[in-house]
Amino acid sequence: MALAADSREAAVGLTCALLSALGFSFKAIFVKTAYRYGVDAETLLAMRMLYALPFFIGMAIYAAQRAERPLDARDWRDLLLMGFFGYYASSYLDFLGLQYISAALERLVLFTYPAFVVLLLAWQRRQRPGRTVLGALALSYSGVALAVLHDLRLGSDGVTLGVTLVFASAVCFALYLVRCADRVQRIGTLRVTAWAAGFAGAMVMLQFLLTRPVSSLPAQPWQVQASAVAMALFSTVLPIWLGAMALRRLGADRVAIISSLGPVLTLLLAWLLLGESLSATMLVGAALVVLGVRRIARQPAR
């Protein structure tokens, strides 16, 4: 009986992890689709946060009701910083980068964030990464280099700028994860996610109000509105919730390995839905990035 229950829990966890990876993979597809109708990064990001914010507020209320202790001044400061790096700066830089590069290349570059986590932790602890980790980093960056070469051969404008912006997004997300690691134990996963995302939503809306007229939100065509709603629900709220369920059932290492399917899923979706080019160079690059990240994910936590 216990064995059957464990198998059932593992199956549920696997399903949640796969659906979470699929949801995150669709984000770049929704963004690129919306860009076809002339919306800018600031407006689209504001629309995404506006539609997702009620769900994060609900999560925050639910988490507060279940919390064992109230948040103190240090907790609020940490949540504000994590919201800035993990959900505001990372998302904004990513949306800007997608104006210049393909969805497939964006996902490959963004997926190097585990490598930045390793490098940041090594710098923080004054420790040199081991040979296995360095080899995994070399694989990942070789894959990105091949993917960049693919886009350059297509004659795309602004590839260098786009890749730089998405790399900066990956660094910001890595900073968030490094800072988040011990805070999650103290504050709780649900409260960290809800409040960090909530603070980021407020930052995004403030930036929008300072730079764009409010009337530009309802003025967007229905295709942009639909993309923003779909992105908020299926590429933001649901993947975060499903990822949390998968983590509880499978553990961080197995979820990280399953999530490495993300770049491949985005590559295929971009080919099928956006008509992006799919070449042997891009496929090899994606394989190298996934292999490198999987090797990093298999390293025991220290």
Secondary structure, 3 states (H helix, E strand, C coil): CHHHHHHHHHHHHHHHHHHHHHHHHCHHHHHHHHHCCCCCHHHHHHHHHHHHHHHHHHHHHHHHHHCCCCCCHHHHHHHHHHHHHHHHHHHHHHHHHCCCCCHHHHHHHHCCHHHHHHHHHHHHHCCCCCHHHHHHHHHHHHHHHHHHHHHHHCCCCCHHHHHHHHHHHHHHHHHHHHHHHHHHHHHCHHHHHHHHHHHHHHHHHHHHHHHCCHHHCCCCCHHHHHHHHHHHHHHHHHHHHHHHHHHHHHCHHHHHHHHCCHHHHHHHHHHHHHCCCCCHHHHHHHHHHHHHHHHHHCCCCC
